Amino acid sequence: MDNNAQFPTLEKGHGQKTMKDVDFLLDIPLEISVELGRTKILINDLLQLGQGSVIELTKLAGEPLEILINQKLIARGEAVVVNEKFGVRITDIISPIERVKQLG
């Protein structure tokens, strides 16, 4: 019995990625959210909130906003106003290594 694995010969260019190979990914919707900060609050305190109430967040003023795609941190940025709407200017992209560390 022959234990050597047999593989077909690859043609030139076979296995190279082209734009056509990933076109199907371009129409997948992603949820992007920007997080200003977080806090924990008791239900009793939540029920006391009303118009004009202030909720203190864990982030300090001036700290970068967190940009999440599908609830995963991918970048940080700063708030800007564009045509009377809020926007985020990306200041830092999370490296793939940092993203993998977040999973564990």
Gaussian input, Z-matrix of N, CA and C with variables (Angstrom, degrees):
# hf/3-21g

backbone

0 1
 N
 C     1     B1
 C     2     B2     1     A1
 N     3     B3     2     A2     1     D1
 C     4     B4     3     A3     2     D2
 C     5     B5     4     A4     3     D3
 N     6     B6     5     A5     4     D4
 C     7     B7     6     A6     5     D5
 C     8     B8     7     A7     6     D6
 N     9     B9     8     A8     7     D7
 C    10    B10     9     A9     8     D8
 C    11    B11    10    A10     9     D9
 N    12    B12    11    A11    10    D10
 C    13    B13    12    A12    11    D11
 C    14    B14    13    A13    12    D12
 N    15    B15    14    A14    13    D13
 C    16    B16    15    A15    14    D14
 C    17    B17    16    A16    15    D15
 N    18    B18    17    A17    16    D16
 C    19    B19    18    A18    17    D17
 C    20    B20    19    A19    18    D18
 N    21    B21    20    A20    19    D19
 C    22    B22    21    A21    20    D20
 C    23    B23    22    A22    21    D21
 N    24    B24    23    A23    22    D22
 C    25    B25    24    A24    23    D23
 C    26    B26    25    A25    24    D24
 N    27    B27    26    A26    25    D25
 C    28    B28    27    A27    26    D26
 C    29    B29    28    A28    27    D27
 N    30    B30    29    A29    28    D28
 C    31    B31    30    A30    29    D29
 C    32    B32    31    A31    30    D30
 N    33    B33    32    A32    31    D31
 C    34    B34    33    A33    32    D32
 C    35    B35    34    A34    33    D33
 N    36    B36    35    A35    34    D34
 C    37    B37    36    A36    35    D35
 C    38    B38    37    A37    36    D36
 N    39    B39    38    A38    37    D37
 C    40    B40    39    A39    38    D38
 C    41    B41    40    A40    39    D39
 N    42    B42    41    A41    40    D40
 C    43    B43    42    A42    41    D41
 C    44    B44    43    A43    42    D42
 N    45    B45    44    A44    43    D43
 C    46    B46    45    A45    44    D44
 C    47    B47    46    A46    45    D45
 N    48    B48    47    A47    46    D46
 C    49    B49    48    A48    47    D47
 C    50    B50    49    A49    48    D48
 N    51    B51    50    A50    49    D49
 C    52    B52    51    A51    50    D50
 C    53    B53    52    A52    51    D51
 N    54    B54    53    A53    52    D52
 C    55    B55    54    A54    53    D53
 C    56    B56    55    A55    54    D54
 N    57    B57    56    A56    55    D55
 C    58    B58    57    A57    56    D56
 C    59    B59    58    A58    57    D57
 N    60    B60    59    A59    58    D58
 C    61    B61    60    A60    59    D59
 C    62    B62    61    A61    60    D60
 N    63    B63    62    A62    61    D61
 C    64    B64    63    A63    62    D62
 C    65    B65    64    A64    63    D63
 N    66    B66    65    A65    64    D64
 C    67    B67    66    A66    65    D65
 C    68    B68    67    A67    66    D66
 N    69    B69    68    A68    67    D67
 C    70    B70    69    A69    68    D68
 C    71    B71    70    A70    69    D69
 N    72    B72    71    A71    70    D70
 C    73    B73    72    A72    71    D71
 C    74    B74    73    A73    72    D72
 N    75    B75    74    A74    73    D73
 C    76    B76    75    A75    74    D74
 C    77    B77    76    A76    75    D75
 N    78    B78    77    A77    76    D76
 C    79    B79    78    A78    77    D77
 C    80    B80    79    A79    78    D78
 N    81    B81    80    A80    79    D79
 C    82    B82    81    A81    80    D80
 C    83    B83    82    A82    81    D81
 N    84    B84    83    A83    82    D82
 C    85    B85    84    A84    83    D83
 C    86    B86    85    A85    84    D84
 N    87    B87    86    A86    85    D85
 C    88    B88    87    A87    86    D86
 C    89    B89    88    A88    87    D87
 N    90    B90    89    A89    88    D88
 C    91    B91    90    A90    89    D89
 C    92    B92    91    A91    90    D90
 N    93    B93    92    A92    91    D91
 C    94    B94    93    A93    92    D92
 C    95    B95    94    A94    93    D93
 N    96    B96    95    A95    94    D94
 C    97    B97    96    A96    95    D95
 C    98    B98    97    A97    96    D96
 N    99    B99    98    A98    97    D97
 C   100   B100    99    A99    98    D98
 C   101   B101   100   A100    99    D99
 N   102   B102   101   A101   100   D100
 C   103   B103   102   A102   101   D101
 C   104   B104   103   A103   102   D102
 N   105   B105   104   A104   103   D103
 C   106   B106   105   A105   104   D104
 C   107   B107   106   A106   105   D105
 N   108   B108   107   A107   106   D106
 C   109   B109   108   A108   107   D107
 C   110   B110   109   A109   108   D108
 N   111   B111   110   A110   109   D109
 C   112   B112   111   A111   110   D110
 C   113   B113   112   A112   111   D111
 N   114   B114   113   A113   112   D112
 C   115   B115   114   A114   113   D113
 C   116   B116   115   A115   114   D114
 N   117   B117   116   A116   115   D115
 C   118   B118   117   A117   116   D116
 C   119   B119   118   A118   117   D117
 N   120   B120   119   A119   118   D118
 C   121   B121   120   A120   119   D119
 C   122   B122   121   A121   120   D120
 N   123   B123   122   A122   121   D121
 C   124   B124   123   A123   122   D122
 C   125   B125   124   A124   123   D123
 N   126   B126   125   A125   124   D124
 C   127   B127   126   A126   125   D125
 C   128   B128   127   A127   126   D126
 N   129   B129   128   A128   127   D127
 C   130   B130   129   A129   128   D128
 C   131   B131   130   A130   129   D129
 N   132   B132   131   A131   130   D130
 C   133   B133   132   A132   131   D131
 C   134   B134   133   A133   132   D132
 N   135   B135   134   A134   133   D133
 C   136   B136   135   A135   134   D134
 C   137   B137   136   A136   135   D135
 N   138   B138   137   A137   136   D136
 C   139   B139   138   A138   137   D137
 C   140   B140   139   A139   138   D138
 N   141   B141   140   A140   139   D139
 C   142   B142   141   A141   140   D140
 C   143   B143   142   A142   141   D141
 N   144   B144   143   A143   142   D142
 C   145   B145   144   A144   143   D143
 C   146   B146   145   A145   144   D144
 N   147   B147   146   A146   145   D145
 C   148   B148   147   A147   146   D146
 C   149   B149   148   A148   147   D147
 N   150   B150   149   A149   148   D148
 C   151   B151   150   A150   149   D149
 C   152   B152   151   A151   150   D150
 N   153   B153   152   A152   151   D151
 C   154   B154   153   A153   152   D152
 C   155   B155   154   A154   153   D153
 N   156   B156   155   A155   154   D154
 C   157   B157   156   A156   155   D155
 C   158   B158   157   A157   156   D156
 N   159   B159   158   A158   157   D157
 C   160   B160   159   A159   158   D158
 C   161   B161   160   A160   159   D159
 N   162   B162   161   A161   160   D160
 C   163   B163   162   A162   161   D161
 C   164   B164   163   A163   162   D162
 N   165   B165   164   A164   163   D163
 C   166   B166   165   A165   164   D164
 C   167   B167   166   A166   165   D165
 N   168   B168   167   A167   166   D166
 C   169   B169   168   A168   167   D167
 C   170   B170   169   A169   168   D168
 N   171   B171   170   A170   169   D169
 C   172   B172   171   A171   170   D170
 C   173   B173   172   A172   171   D171
 N   174   B174   173   A173   172   D172
 C   175   B175   174   A174   173   D173
 C   176   B176   175   A175   174   D174
 N   177   B177   176   A176   175   D175
 C   178   B178   177   A177   176   D176
 C   179   B179   178   A178   177   D177
 N   180   B180   179   A179   178   D178
 C   181   B181   180   A180   179   D179
 C   182   B182   181   A181   180   D180
 N   183   B183   182   A182   181   D181
 C   184   B184   183   A183   182   D182
 C   185   B185   184   A184   183   D183
 N   186   B186   185   A185   184   D184
 C   187   B187   186   A186   185   D185
 C   188   B188   187   A187   186   D186
 N   189   B189   188   A188   187   D187
 C   190   B190   189   A189   188   D188
 C   191   B191   190   A190   189   D189
 N   192   B192   191   A191   190   D190
 C   193   B193   192   A192   191   D191
 C   194   B194   193   A193   192   D192
 N   195   B195   194   A194   193   D193
 C   196   B196   195   A195   194   D194
 C   197   B197   196   A196   195   D195
 N   198   B198   197   A197   196   D196
 C   199   B199   198   A198   197   D197
 C   200   B200   199   A199   198   D198
 N   201   B201   200   A200   199   D199
 C   202   B202   201   A201   200   D200
 C   203   B203   202   A202   201   D201
 N   204   B204   203   A203   202   D202
 C   205   B205   204   A204   203   D203
 C   206   B206   205   A205   204   D204
 N   207   B207   206   A206   205   D205
 C   208   B208   207   A207   206   D206
 C   209   B209   208   A208   207   D207
 N   210   B210   209   A209   208   D208
 C   211   B211   210   A210   209   D209
 C   212   B212   211   A211   210   D210
 N   213   B213   212   A212   211   D211
 C   214   B214   213   A213   212   D212
 C   215   B215   214   A214   213   D213
 N   216   B216   215   A215   214   D214
 C   217   B217   216   A216   215   D215
 C   218   B218   217   A217   216   D216
 N   219   B219   218   A218   217   D217
 C   220   B220   219   A219   218   D218
 C   221   B221   220   A220   219   D219
 N   222   B222   221   A221   220   D220
 C   223   B223   222   A222   221   D221
 C   224   B224   223   A223   222   D222
 N   225   B225   224   A224   223   D223
 C   226   B226   225   A225   224   D224
 C   227   B227   226   A226   225   D225
 N   228   B228   227   A227   226   D226
 C   229   B229   228   A228   227   D227
 C   230   B230   229   A229   228   D228
 N   231   B231   230   A230   229   D229
 C   232   B232   231   A231   230   D230
 C   233   B233   232   A232   231   D231
 N   234   B234   233   A233   232   D232
 C   235   B235   234   A234   233   D233
 C   236   B236   235   A235   234   D234
 N   237   B237   236   A236   235   D235
 C   238   B238   237   A237   236   D236
 C   239   B239   238   A238   237   D237
 N   240   B240   239   A239   238   D238
 C   241   B241   240   A240   239   D239
 C   242   B242   241   A241   240   D240
 N   243   B243   242   A242   241   D241
 C   244   B244   243   A243   242   D242
 C   245   B245   244   A244   243   D243
 N   246   B246   245   A245   244   D244
 C   247   B247   246   A246   245   D245
 C   248   B248   247   A247   246   D246
 N   249   B249   248   A248   247   D247
 C   250   B250   249   A249   248   D248
 C   251   B251   250   A250   249   D249
 N   252   B252   251   A251   250   D250
 C   253   B253   252   A252   251   D251
 C   254   B254   253   A253   252   D252
 N   255   B255   254   A254   253   D253
 C   256   B256   255   A255   254   D254
 C   257   B257   256   A256   255   D255
 N   258   B258   257   A257   256   D256
 C   259   B259   258   A258   257   D257
 C   260   B260   259   A259   258   D258
 N   261   B261   260   A260   259   D259
 C   262   B262   261   A261   260   D260
 C   263   B263   262   A262   261   D261
 N   264   B264   263   A263   262   D262
 C   265   B265   264   A264   263   D263
 C   266   B266   265   A265   264   D264
 N   267   B267   266   A266   265   D265
 C   268   B268   267   A267   266   D266
 C   269   B269   268   A268   267   D267
 N   270   B270   269   A269   268   D268
 C   271   B271   270   A270   269   D269
 C   272   B272   271   A271   270   D270
 N   273   B273   272   A272   271   D271
 C   274   B274   273   A273   272   D272
 C   275   B275   274   A274   273   D273
 N   276   B276   275   A275   274   D274
 C   277   B277   276   A276   275   D275
 C   278   B278   277   A277   276   D276
 N   279   B279   278   A278   277   D277
 C   280   B280   279   A279   278   D278
 C   281   B281   280   A280   279   D279
 N   282   B282   281   A281   280   D280
 C   283   B283   282   A282   281   D281
 C   284   B284   283   A283   282   D282
 N   285   B285   284   A284   283   D283
 C   286   B286   285   A285   284   D284
 C   287   B287   286   A286   285   D285
 N   288   B288   287   A287   286   D286
 C   289   B289   288   A288   287   D287
 C   290   B290   289   A289   288   D288
 N   291   B291   290   A290   289   D289
 C   292   B292   291   A291   290   D290
 C   293   B293   292   A292   291   D291
 N   294   B294   293   A293   292   D292
 C   295   B295   294   A294   293   D293
 C   296   B296   295   A295   294   D294
 N   297   B297   296   A296   295   D295
 C   298   B298   297   A297   296   D296
 C   299   B299   298   A298   297   D297
 N   300   B300   299   A299   298   D298
 C   301   B301   300   A300   299   D299
 C   302   B302   301   A301   300   D300
 N   303   B303   302   A302   301   D301
 C   304   B304   303   A303   302   D302
 C   305   B305   304   A304   303   D303
 N   306   B306   305   A305   304   D304
 C   307   B307   306   A306   305   D305
 C   308   B308   307   A307   306   D306
 N   309   B309   308   A308   307   D307
 C   310   B310   309   A309   308   D308
 C   311   B311   310   A310   309   D309

   B1=1.4660
   B2=1.5297
   B3=1.3274
   B4=1.4632
   B5=1.5266
   B6=1.3531
   B7=1.4619
   B8=1.5215
   B9=1.3213
   B10=1.4609
   B11=1.5250
   B12=1.3293
   B13=1.4638
   B14=1.5198
   B15=1.2983
   B16=1.4562
   B17=1.5276
   B18=1.3269
   B19=1.4570
   B20=1.5169
   B21=1.3393
   B22=1.4644
   B23=1.5306
   B24=1.3060
   B25=1.4605
   B26=1.5222
   B27=1.3316
   B28=1.4534
   B29=1.5144
   B30=1.3287
   B31=1.4502
   B32=1.5166
   B33=1.3159
   B34=1.4658
   B35=1.5340
   B36=1.3300
   B37=1.4573
   B38=1.5185
   B39=1.3228
   B40=1.4672
   B41=1.5263
   B42=1.3241
   B43=1.4592
   B44=1.5131
   B45=1.3314
   B46=1.4543
   B47=1.5216
   B48=1.3438
   B49=1.4563
   B50=1.5227
   B51=1.3027
   B52=1.4552
   B53=1.5141
   B54=1.3075
   B55=1.4657
   B56=1.5165
   B57=1.3438
   B58=1.4568
   B59=1.5217
   B60=1.3290
   B61=1.4551
   B62=1.5260
   B63=1.3304
   B64=1.4647
   B65=1.5269
   B66=1.3251
   B67=1.4665
   B68=1.5248
   B69=1.3238
   B70=1.4571
   B71=1.5167
   B72=1.3324
   B73=1.4673
   B74=1.5233
   B75=1.3226
   B76=1.4577
   B77=1.5179
   B78=1.3218
   B79=1.4597
   B80=1.5245
   B81=1.3182
   B82=1.4598
   B83=1.5320
   B84=1.3376
   B85=1.4736
   B86=1.5278
   B87=1.3312
   B88=1.4554
   B89=1.5187
   B90=1.3143
   B91=1.4629
   B92=1.5287
   B93=1.3203
   B94=1.4604
   B95=1.5176
   B96=1.3194
   B97=1.4620
   B98=1.5222
   B99=1.3151
   B100=1.4564
   B101=1.5107
   B102=1.3197
   B103=1.4575
   B104=1.5212
   B105=1.3232
   B106=1.4580
   B107=1.5224
   B108=1.3236
   B109=1.4553
   B110=1.5177
   B111=1.3123
   B112=1.4707
   B113=1.5199
   B114=1.3094
   B115=1.4610
   B116=1.5175
   B117=1.3154
   B118=1.4566
   B119=1.5205
   B120=1.3253
   B121=1.4532
   B122=1.5317
   B123=1.3067
   B124=1.4624
   B125=1.5264
   B126=1.3204
   B127=1.4646
   B128=1.5219
   B129=1.3341
   B130=1.4664
   B131=1.5298
   B132=1.3442
   B133=1.4641
   B134=1.5255
   B135=1.3241
   B136=1.4577
   B137=1.5242
   B138=1.3356
   B139=1.4632
   B140=1.5349
   B141=1.3186
   B142=1.4644
   B143=1.5271
   B144=1.3421
   B145=1.4614
   B146=1.5148
   B147=1.2949
   B148=1.4547
   B149=1.5137
   B150=1.3058
   B151=1.4556
   B152=1.5245
   B153=1.3182
   B154=1.4606
   B155=1.5204
   B156=1.3344
   B157=1.4673
   B158=1.5207
   B159=1.3204
   B160=1.4618
   B161=1.5160
   B162=1.3159
   B163=1.4592
   B164=1.5211
   B165=1.3233
   B166=1.4603
   B167=1.5227
   B168=1.3342
   B169=1.4598
   B170=1.5231
   B171=1.3299
   B172=1.4578
   B173=1.5258
   B174=1.3112
   B175=1.4641
   B176=1.5138
   B177=1.3101
   B178=1.4510
   B179=1.5233
   B180=1.3297
   B181=1.4629
   B182=1.5221
   B183=1.3261
   B184=1.4585
   B185=1.5135
   B186=1.3316
   B187=1.4604
   B188=1.5268
   B189=1.3402
   B190=1.4696
   B191=1.5264
   B192=1.3347
   B193=1.4629
   B194=1.5242
   B195=1.3156
   B196=1.4636
   B197=1.5218
   B198=1.3211
   B199=1.4581
   B200=1.5216
   B201=1.3383
   B202=1.4602
   B203=1.5254
   B204=1.3129
   B205=1.4567
   B206=1.5141
   B207=1.3342
   B208=1.4671
   B209=1.5248
   B210=1.3219
   B211=1.4621
   B212=1.5223
   B213=1.3370
   B214=1.4574
   B215=1.5211
   B216=1.3335
   B217=1.4515
   B218=1.5241
   B219=1.3493
   B220=1.4582
   B221=1.5263
   B222=1.3584
   B223=1.4632
   B224=1.5213
   B225=1.3397
   B226=1.4609
   B227=1.5251
   B228=1.3255
   B229=1.4537
   B230=1.5057
   B231=1.3366
   B232=1.4518
   B233=1.5217
   B234=1.3151
   B235=1.4598
   B236=1.5167
   B237=1.3331
   B238=1.4562
   B239=1.5263
   B240=1.3139
   B241=1.4578
   B242=1.5221
   B243=1.3390
   B244=1.4591
   B245=1.5204
   B246=1.3246
   B247=1.4691
   B248=1.5292
   B249=1.3048
   B250=1.4677
   B251=1.5228
   B252=1.3290
   B253=1.4650
   B254=1.5179
   B255=1.3400
   B256=1.4557
   B257=1.5235
   B258=1.3061
   B259=1.4474
   B260=1.5153
   B261=1.3118
   B262=1.4611
   B263=1.5145
   B264=1.3183
   B265=1.4632
   B266=1.5224
   B267=1.3199
   B268=1.4670
   B269=1.5187
   B270=1.3219
   B271=1.4599
   B272=1.5234
   B273=1.3328
   B274=1.4595
   B275=1.5185
   B276=1.3191
   B277=1.4661
   B278=1.5221
   B279=1.3232
   B280=1.4648
   B281=1.5287
   B282=1.3243
   B283=1.4659
   B284=1.5301
   B285=1.3304
   B286=1.4677
   B287=1.5276
   B288=1.3203
   B289=1.4658
   B290=1.5311
   B291=1.3508
   B292=1.4500
   B293=1.5270
   B294=1.3443
   B295=1.4700
   B296=1.5172
   B297=1.3268
   B298=1.4698
   B299=1.5305
   B300=1.3359
   B301=1.4649
   B302=1.5249
   B303=1.3328
   B304=1.4538
   B305=1.5228
   B306=1.3243
   B307=1.4580
   B308=1.5136
   B309=1.3270
   B310=1.4672
   B311=1.4395
   A1=109.00
   A2=116.41
   A3=122.58
   A4=109.38
   A5=117.40
   A6=121.86
   A7=113.42
   A8=117.58
   A9=120.56
   A10=109.78
   A11=116.02
   A12=120.63
   A13=109.78
   A14=116.97
   A15=122.79
   A16=108.64
   A17=116.49
   A18=121.91
   A19=109.01
   A20=117.42
   A21=119.11
   A22=110.20
   A23=116.02
   A24=121.76
   A25=108.68
   A26=116.41
   A27=120.47
   A28=110.05
   A29=115.11
   A30=119.69
   A31=109.41
   A32=115.41
   A33=120.54
   A34=108.85
   A35=116.42
   A36=121.15
   A37=113.36
   A38=116.69
   A39=120.17
   A40=109.15
   A41=117.44
   A42=121.06
   A43=113.44
   A44=117.71
   A45=119.68
   A46=108.75
   A47=115.33
   A48=120.03
   A49=109.51
   A50=116.11
   A51=121.16
   A52=107.64
   A53=116.14
   A54=120.32
   A55=110.27
   A56=117.03
   A57=120.51
   A58=111.70
   A59=116.64
   A60=121.12
   A61=112.47
   A62=117.88
   A63=120.72
   A64=112.51
   A65=117.78
   A66=120.59
   A67=112.39
   A68=117.59
   A69=120.65
   A70=112.14
   A71=118.67
   A72=121.88
   A73=112.57
   A74=117.30
   A75=121.33
   A76=113.58
   A77=118.84
   A78=121.98
   A79=113.36
   A80=118.32
   A81=121.07
   A82=108.75
   A83=117.04
   A84=118.83
   A85=111.55
   A86=116.15
   A87=122.92
   A88=108.75
   A89=116.22
   A90=121.33
   A91=108.18
   A92=116.22
   A93=121.04
   A94=108.02
   A95=115.86
   A96=120.37
   A97=108.77
   A98=114.89
   A99=121.57
   A100=106.87
   A101=115.84
   A102=120.65
   A103=110.22
   A104=114.22
   A105=121.42
   A106=110.82
   A107=116.69
   A108=121.97
   A109=109.94
   A110=116.12
   A111=121.83
   A112=109.69
   A113=114.26
   A114=120.65
   A115=108.33
   A116=116.49
   A117=122.14
   A118=106.76
   A119=115.56
   A120=119.88
   A121=109.18
   A122=116.05
   A123=120.66
   A124=109.80
   A125=116.07
   A126=120.09
   A127=110.56
   A128=117.45
   A129=120.53
   A130=110.79
   A131=116.69
   A132=120.57
   A133=111.24
   A134=116.48
   A135=121.17
   A136=110.94
   A137=115.77
   A138=120.42
   A139=112.10
   A140=117.30
   A141=121.41
   A142=112.79
   A143=116.88
   A144=119.89
   A145=111.60
   A146=115.59
   A147=121.56
   A148=109.28
   A149=115.51
   A150=119.88
   A151=109.52
   A152=116.89
   A153=121.81
   A154=113.85
   A155=117.45
   A156=120.30
   A157=109.58
   A158=116.51
   A159=122.26
   A160=108.64
   A161=116.43
   A162=122.39
   A163=107.13
   A164=117.03
   A165=121.31
   A166=109.44
   A167=115.58
   A168=121.20
   A169=110.51
   A170=115.38
   A171=120.97
   A172=113.02
   A173=118.31
   A174=120.98
   A175=111.21
   A176=114.50
   A177=121.08
   A178=109.77
   A179=116.39
   A180=120.94
   A181=108.61
   A182=116.66
   A183=121.26
   A184=114.47
   A185=117.90
   A186=119.52
   A187=109.20
   A188=117.18
   A189=119.37
   A190=112.23
   A191=114.71
   A192=121.50
   A193=107.87
   A194=116.82
   A195=120.78
   A196=109.11
   A197=115.76
   A198=122.11
   A199=107.18
   A200=114.73
   A201=120.25
   A202=110.26
   A203=116.09
   A204=121.56
   A205=106.75
   A206=114.99
   A207=121.91
   A208=110.48
   A209=116.01
   A210=125.58
   A211=113.84
   A212=117.96
   A213=122.45
   A214=108.78
   A215=116.98
   A216=122.14
   A217=109.92
   A218=116.35
   A219=120.02
   A220=112.79
   A221=116.46
   A222=118.77
   A223=109.94
   A224=114.58
   A225=121.66
   A226=107.26
   A227=116.09
   A228=118.32
   A229=112.12
   A230=114.95
   A231=121.37
   A232=109.24
   A233=115.97
   A234=121.52
   A235=110.21
   A236=115.63
   A237=122.66
   A238=108.25
   A239=116.88
   A240=121.76
   A241=107.30
   A242=115.78
   A243=122.38
   A244=107.77
   A245=116.65
   A246=120.94
   A247=111.81
   A248=116.17
   A249=124.14
   A250=113.83
   A251=117.38
   A252=121.95
   A253=107.87
   A254=115.65
   A255=119.58
   A256=110.14
   A257=115.58
   A258=122.62
   A259=108.07
   A260=116.32
   A261=121.40
   A262=108.57
   A263=116.08
   A264=121.78
   A265=106.77
   A266=116.86
   A267=121.33
   A268=109.16
   A269=115.50
   A270=120.81
   A271=112.44
   A272=117.33
   A273=120.74
   A274=109.51
   A275=117.62
   A276=122.64
   A277=107.64
   A278=116.42
   A279=121.48
   A280=108.04
   A281=116.93
   A282=120.65
   A283=109.95
   A284=116.99
   A285=119.56
   A286=112.45
   A287=118.07
   A288=121.25
   A289=109.95
   A290=117.01
   A291=120.28
   A292=111.58
   A293=116.75
   A294=120.57
   A295=110.79
   A296=117.75
   A297=121.57
   A298=109.19
   A299=117.82
   A300=121.10
   A301=111.21
   A302=118.23
   A303=122.05
   A304=112.42
   A305=116.81
   A306=120.92
   A307=112.42
   A308=117.23
   A309=120.81
   A310=114.48
   D1=131.39
   D2=-178.05
   D3=-89.71
   D4=119.95
   D5=-178.69
   D6=-93.61
   D7=5.07
   D8=-179.89
   D9=-80.13
   D10=130.68
   D11=179.09
   D12=-74.70
   D13=141.04
   D14=178.54
   D15=-111.18
   D16=127.25
   D17=179.81
   D18=-122.33
   D19=143.63
   D20=178.01
   D21=-68.86
   D22=152.58
   D23=178.25
   D24=-72.82
   D25=132.85
   D26=179.07
   D27=-84.81
   D28=137.12
   D29=176.69
   D30=-80.70
   D31=157.01
   D32=179.05
   D33=-59.13
   D34=131.52
   D35=179.14
   D36=88.65
   D37=-12.68
   D38=179.48
   D39=-67.56
   D40=133.21
   D41=179.57
   D42=92.65
   D43=-10.48
   D44=177.16
   D45=-78.82
   D46=135.53
   D47=-179.52
   D48=-81.55
   D49=135.31
   D50=173.98
   D51=-120.13
   D52=166.39
   D53=179.65
   D54=-58.62
   D55=-34.31
   D56=179.08
   D57=-60.88
   D58=-34.17
   D59=-178.35
   D60=-65.67
   D61=-26.54
   D62=-176.53
   D63=-113.10
   D64=6.11
   D65=179.31
   D66=-55.90
   D67=-35.83
   D68=-178.13
   D69=-64.13
   D70=-20.42
   D71=179.09
   D72=-78.11
   D73=-22.78
   D74=-172.07
   D75=-67.70
   D76=-21.75
   D77=-178.25
   D78=-99.34
   D79=8.33
   D80=179.71
   D81=-81.11
   D82=121.52
   D83=-179.83
   D84=-74.49
   D85=140.96
   D86=177.15
   D87=-123.27
   D88=144.72
   D89=177.63
   D90=-92.84
   D91=118.83
   D92=177.35
   D93=-108.25
   D94=130.20
   D95=176.06
   D96=-134.35
   D97=153.50
   D98=179.29
   D99=-121.12
   D100=126.90
   D101=-175.67
   D102=-107.74
   D103=123.43
   D104=178.08
   D105=-80.02
   D106=-36.22
   D107=-179.84
   D108=173.09
   D109=179.76
   D110=-179.47
   D111=-137.40
   D112=164.24
   D113=171.92
   D114=-160.74
   D115=163.84
   D116=172.85
   D117=-112.46
   D118=142.63
   D119=-176.84
   D120=-142.67
   D121=142.20
   D122=176.29
   D123=-73.15
   D124=148.70
   D125=178.61
   D126=-56.47
   D127=-39.38
   D128=179.50
   D129=-60.12
   D130=-42.70
   D131=178.75
   D132=-68.46
   D133=-36.10
   D134=177.64
   D135=-61.38
   D136=-41.18
   D137=-179.14
   D138=-68.36
   D139=-20.20
   D140=-179.93
   D141=-84.88
   D142=-10.86
   D143=-178.13
   D144=-68.22
   D145=143.87
   D146=176.69
   D147=-147.09
   D148=-178.00
   D149=179.04
   D150=-58.48
   D151=130.30
   D152=-178.90
   D153=92.99
   D154=-8.95
   D155=177.63
   D156=-65.58
   D157=151.02
   D158=178.31
   D159=-117.11
   D160=131.51
   D161=176.45
   D162=-108.51
   D163=119.47
   D164=179.88
   D165=-79.32
   D166=131.80
   D167=-178.69
   D168=-102.85
   D169=165.19
   D170=-176.58
   D171=-74.19
   D172=-20.67
   D173=-178.46
   D174=-86.41
   D175=150.58
   D176=176.32
   D177=-86.71
   D178=154.19
   D179=176.46
   D180=-59.06
   D181=135.47
   D182=179.23
   D183=93.13
   D184=-13.49
   D185=177.56
   D186=-70.37
   D187=150.92
   D188=-179.03
   D189=-64.38
   D190=149.45
   D191=173.68
   D192=-79.15
   D193=151.71
   D194=178.50
   D195=-99.29
   D196=130.94
   D197=179.84
   D198=-105.62
   D199=121.10
   D200=-176.86
   D201=-117.08
   D202=139.81
   D203=171.95
   D204=-118.03
   D205=122.51
   D206=-174.77
   D207=50.15
   D208=44.69
   D209=175.34
   D210=67.03
   D211=18.75
   D212=176.62
   D213=-117.03
   D214=130.10
   D215=-179.70
   D216=-65.28
   D217=124.03
   D218=179.08
   D219=-123.90
   D220=-17.80
   D221=-177.75
   D222=-163.16
   D223=170.60
   D224=173.70
   D225=-129.62
   D226=154.83
   D227=-178.94
   D228=-161.35
   D229=-172.16
   D230=-179.72
   D231=-126.62
   D232=148.94
   D233=-178.88
   D234=-71.93
   D235=138.85
   D236=175.23
   D237=-136.88
   D238=164.47
   D239=175.08
   D240=-114.62
   D241=126.27
   D242=-179.81
   D243=-128.77
   D244=117.46
   D245=-179.39
   D246=51.38
   D247=46.41
   D248=178.10
   D249=65.28
   D250=17.08
   D251=175.54
   D252=-122.27
   D253=150.70
   D254=176.06
   D255=-73.51
   D256=147.88
   D257=175.33
   D258=-145.78
   D259=178.01
   D260=178.91
   D261=-131.57
   D262=127.03
   D263=173.88
   D264=-92.78
   D265=120.57
   D266=-178.85
   D267=-72.04
   D268=126.69
   D269=179.77
   D270=-112.69
   D271=-18.40
   D272=-176.18
   D273=-154.90
   D274=125.91
   D275=175.29
   D276=-97.77
   D277=133.74
   D278=178.63
   D279=-73.09
   D280=129.40
   D281=-179.27
   D282=-69.60
   D283=154.48
   D284=177.66
   D285=-55.83
   D286=-35.37
   D287=179.90
   D288=-64.84
   D289=-43.69
   D290=178.15
   D291=-63.76
   D292=-37.34
   D293=179.09
   D294=-65.14
   D295=-39.27
   D296=178.47
   D297=-65.09
   D298=-40.31
   D299=179.35
   D300=-61.80
   D301=-33.14
   D302=179.51
   D303=-66.71
   D304=-24.99
   D305=-178.82
   D306=-71.72
   D307=-27.71
   D308=-174.92
   D309=-94.44

